[in-house]
Amino acid sequence: MKISEMNVGLVNSLWHQTVTATMGGDPEFFIANKRGKIINADAFLPGKDKPIVINRCHGPRKSNLFFDGIQAEMAVAYNGCREFFADNIKWCWEEVLKQIPDNHTIVLKPSTRVQPAVLKQADPEARRFGCSPDFNAYTCSTNTPEMDASRHPFRYAGGHLHFGSSGYLERDPLVLRMGTTEEGHLELVKLFDLLVTIPTLSLDNAPGSLRRRSKYGKAGCFRPTPYGIEYRTPSCWWLRSPMTVSLVYGLARLAWTIVGKGLTKDFREAVKCDEETVRGVIDESDLKTALSLWENMRPYIARIGSPLGNPLNLASVRTDTSDYPSDNYKGLTHPPKLSGHKVHSLAVFEYMLKNGIDSVIGNNIKYEWGIEGSLGYSNGMLNGSYQKMIRNKDFQKFQTSFLTDFFK
């Protein structure tokens, strides 16, 4: 779909709209020794009943670090700003790096095989699957599989997203429905599938992704919470960088906004995507169809929400919006100006889809998160994209071609 083919009425309804929400998460990750072998996180971290508490946080709560099975887990303090939330993750990483030896590494894999000797030596709590059941928004039933943790050789690292109200529940009936009712939860989770998991499916597709999805990351996987919803379909891949944190939570907040504005049906009709297709694409890791669905959504994602609230808004050129039409013109139908050195985060995302996430974001946690003499401040798709890609000639050529074609 081209940007000229959009339903302008829908775009105008979501123009500069953001339904505020609190954003949190409890992503998991693995720790490997100097030989690259996955080892028990309980060797370095306490259990969740007596976690390491991280006092340096934005917001009223503190972050916690602990082991959860073989994996390590960070329960990150929530915030209403995804960039502040990314800061909270950074401070978790700093503490993790203090707890593990220098010759050990953090491993962000969706699943990994664990050697029997490692399981045998683990804390008894780490030798069982402790998750309480989660639910499937499509079947309205529990979907956590029954497995013998002492015999099952694989472990899985989720990247669970938490969303809740931010002062709206008492005032807005649509947001009240979304945050507290079964009907609202099901609608929201299915839209998370469409707006979060479908666009990023090829980025959350490392070896072991399909195995994890068959166990713990099916489409529509969620838990209701006292404050809203826990979306459990993504793996931990988005922990790689502040850019990917900003991307995932920005897309999720767009879904939260669409549901909160009562426009779910309109959005689905505009992008021509039914629920069962989305479900099948995610459960089967069908990257080809996921890309096709994304191409239908892309013009809307590029134009809805506020420029600083939507990580892929075409106005997101660092903090410079001089190439953006005035606010009284809501139907952008021509390419933004590309004079000088500018980086559009939508083009960076497309570049990652084409060339793989490694073409933009590396695996060095210290570097990507600005710990110990690396990128420094790089939070968000906005500033992070600019710092990463401003001198990348291959990307600049790609960006020009992509935007020209997008507006044909």
N, C-alpha and C positions, 0 to 999 in steps of 0.2 A: 504494500500500500504506500502511495506517495503522500506527501504532506498536503498536497492540493486536494486529495480525496477525503479528507477528514470531515466528520460531522462537526462543523464549526459551533453549532449550538451547544454540543456537549463540552467542547473545549472552553467556551465562554463560561459555562456553568462551573468549571473547575479552575477558572483563571485566578491565579494567585491564592488559591484556597489551600489551607492546611488545617485539618482538625488535629489539634495538639494531642499528644499522647506521651506517656512515660515509656521509655525504652530500656530494657534490661536483657539479661541473657545468662545462661549457665553452660557455656561451651566446654567441651572436653578435648583433651589432646594426649599424646603419648610422649614418653621420655625414652631415649635410646642411649646406651652406653657408648664407650669410645669405639667399639667394634660395629656400631650401628644396630645392635640387637635391642629390641623392645624389652624393657624391664619394668618391674613393679613400681608404680608411682608412690606406693606406701614406704619405699625406701627413703623418700625425701620429704613427703608431706604427711600431715596427720589426717585422721578421719574427719568426716563432716560434723561429728559431734563436738570436736574441739579444733576448729579450723585455724589456719593463720589468718588473722584479721588485718586488712590493709587500711590504714587510717587515712591515707592520702586519697581522697575521692571528691569528685564533684557531686553534690547532692546530700540528702539527709541520711543515707545509709552508708555502710561500709562494705567493701568487697571481701570475699572469703576465698581461700585456697585450700584444697584438700584432695585426697585421693578418693576415687569412686570406682571400685573395681580395680582393674589393672591401670585404668586411665587416671590422669590428673584432671581436675575440674576447677574452673574459676566461676564463682557466683558473683557476677559483676554488678556493682552498685548502679541502680537505674538513674536515668536523667531524662529530661525533656528535650535535650539537644544531642543529636547523634555525634557531634564532634566532642562534646564533653564526655559522652559515654565512651568514645574511643580513647580519650585520655585515661579514663578509669581502667580500660583494658591495658593500656601501656604501663600503668603502675603495677598491675598484676604481673605483666611480663617481667618487669624489673625485679619483683620479689621472687618469681620462679627462678630466674637466672642466679639469684643469690643462693637459692636452696640446692641447686644441682651443681656437680663438679664442672669445671671449665671444659673438660673433654667429653661431656655428655651433650646431647642435642635434643631440641624440641621437635617432635614429628607431628605434622598436621596431615594425617591420613584418615580417610573415612572408615577404614577397617584394616586390621593387620592380624596375621597369624601369630599366636603366642606359643612359645615352646612349652611342652609339658613341665619341664623343670622349673620354668618361671612361675607357672601356676601353682606348682607344689610348694614353692618357697614363699608365696605371697601370704599376706595377712588373711586370716579366714574370711574377713569381710570382702576381700578382693577376689575371692574364689567363687563368688555367687553373683548372679544378676539381681541387683537390688531395686531396679526401677519398678515403681508401681505402674499399673496398666495405663496406657494412653488410648486414645480413641481415633476412629477413622471417620472423617466428616462425610464421606460418601456412603458408608454402610451403617453409620450410627451404632457401631459396635466396637468392642476393644480389639486392638490388633497387635499387642505385644506378644510375641511367640513364647511358648513354653520351651525352655532349653535347660539342659543340665550344664551349668557353668563349669563344673569340674571336668567335663568331657568335651565341651564345645571349644574348638581350637582358636576361634576368632574373637576379637574384641572390636567394638565399634565406638567411634568418636562423633558425637552429635554436636551440632551448632545451634542450639535451641534459642529462638528469639522470644522475648517476653514483651508484650504490649499491654498497657493499661490506661486508665483514664487519667486525665490531667486537669481536673476541675470541671469537666463537662458533664459528668454523670448526673450531677444533681440538677442540671439545667436543660439538657438537650435530650428529648425522648429517643431520637435516632441513635445517639451515642450510648444512651442507657441500654437500649435494646442490644446493640452491638457488644457491649462489654459485659452484660450480665445475663443474657438469655441464651438458651440452647439454639434457638433459631438464628440469633445474631452471631453466635460463635461459628455455626456451620457456614453461614454466608461469608464471614470474614476469612476463615481458614481456606475456603475454596478460592477466594480472591488472592490470598497469599500465594497459593499454588500458581495462579496465573501470572501475577505481577512480580513475584520474587523468584520462584523456583524455575519456571519456564525460561525467562531471559538468561538465567545464570546456569542452566543445566550443563552446558559444555564447560563451564569453569569448575563445577562441582562434579567432575567426571574422572577423577583419578582412579587408578586400579583399586578395586574393592568397593567402588561406589555402588554398583549394581547389587553386590552382596549385601551391603548395608541397607539399601532400600528394601530388600526383600525381608529384612528383619525389623529394623528400627526407623526407617526413613521413608515409609510409603507416602504417597500423595495423601493429603488431608490429615496428616498425623498431628494431633494436638492434645493438650490438656486444658480444661477450664481452670482458672485461678480465681482467688478472691478479688483480684484487681482487674482481671481481663482475660488474657489468653496466653498460652505458651505454644508456639508453633514449632513442631519438632521434625519437620521434613528435612531441612538442610543439614549437611555435615559441618564439620569444623573448618572448612576451607576458607571461610571469610575472615578467620583470625590472622591471615597472612600479612595484612597491611591495614593502616587506617583508611586507605582508599576503598578496600573491599568492605570494611565495616560501614563506611559511609554509603556505599552502593547498596548493600543489602537492606540496611535500616531505612534508607531513603525510599527505596522501592516499597518496602513494607508500609511505610507511613503514607505513601500514595494510596495503597489499598485501604488503609484505615480511613483515609479522608473520603475516598469514593463511597465506602459503605456508610460512613458517618453522614454523608450528604444525601443518602438515599438514591444513589445513581448506579448501583451495581448492574441492574438489568440494562440500563442504557449503555453502559460501558461494554458489557458483553456483546450486545447487539452490534455496537459500532466496530468492535474488533473481530467479530464473526468467529467466536470460539465457544464451544459448548463444554460443559463440565466433564463429561465422560472422556472426551478427547484429551483434555488436560491430564486427567487421572491416568489414562493409559500411557501417555508420553512420559510422564514422570516415573511410573512404576517400571516401565520397560527401558528407560534411559534412551528414548528415541530422539537423538540429537537432530536429525534431519527435520522432523516435524516440529520440534521445539523451535528451531530457527525460523521455520515458516510462520509459526504462531507469533514469534517475536517481531517479524517484519510487519505483520498486521498491527501490532500494538505500538510499534516504534514511533510513528508520527504523534500519537496521543501522549506517550510518555515524554516526548521531546517538547510538548507544548503545555502540559497541564501542571498545576501547582505553582509555587513561587520559585523564581530562579535560584534562590539560595536554599530552598527547602527540597528541591528535586535534584538528585545527583546527576541526572542525564538531561536536564533542561537545556535547550539550545542557547539560552542566554548565559549559561555558565561558562564564562570565559574569564577565569580567575575572578577578580572582583570588578572587572571592567565590563560594563554592559552598554558601552557607547555604540556597539553595532546592533543594538536591539531596538525595535520600534517603540514608540511611546506607548504608555499603558492604555491609551484609548483605542489602540489598534490591536485587536486580540487574535487575528487570524494570520500569523506570519506565513507568507507564501513565497518568500524569496530567500536565497541563502544569506546568512550573516556575512558581513564583510570579513575578509581574511587578510587585510593589509597588515604588514608587520608580523611579528611573532605572536600568534595566539593559539591556544589549545582549547578545544571543545571537549568536555568530558564525554559527551555522547560518542564522538569519534574515537576517543581512547578506548571506550568500552567495545566499540565495533572492531577496533584493532586487536583487542584481546580475544574476541570471539573468532576472528580470522586466524590469528597467529598463536593462540594459546596464552594462558595467563602468565606463563614464564617470560613472554616477550615484554612484559611491563613490570611484573612484580617478582622479586626473587624469593628465595627460601631462608635468607638470613634474617632472623627475627630482630636482632640488634640493629641491623642496618635499616630495615623497613620501618621499624617503630621509633627510629631516632634515639636509640640508646647507644651511648659510647661512640661519639664521633662519626655519625652517619648522616642521613638526610636532614636531621633536625626536624623542624616543624613541617609536617607533610600531611596533616590531617585532611581527610575528605577527598572526594573525586575532583573537587575544584582545584585546590592548591597542590594536592598530590599529583594530579594529572599534569599540571603546568610544570612542576619541578622535574617530573620524570621525562616528559616528552618535548620540551621546548627546543632541545638541540638534536632531536632525533629526526634526521632528514628523511628516512624511510616513512616515518609516521607523518611528517608534514605533507609529503606527497600523497599518502593514503588519505589524509584528512581532506585535502582539496578535492580529490576524486570522489570521495564518499559524499561530501556535502553537495557537490555539483549534481551527482546522480540522484541524491535524495530529493532535490527540488525540481527535477525534470517534470 
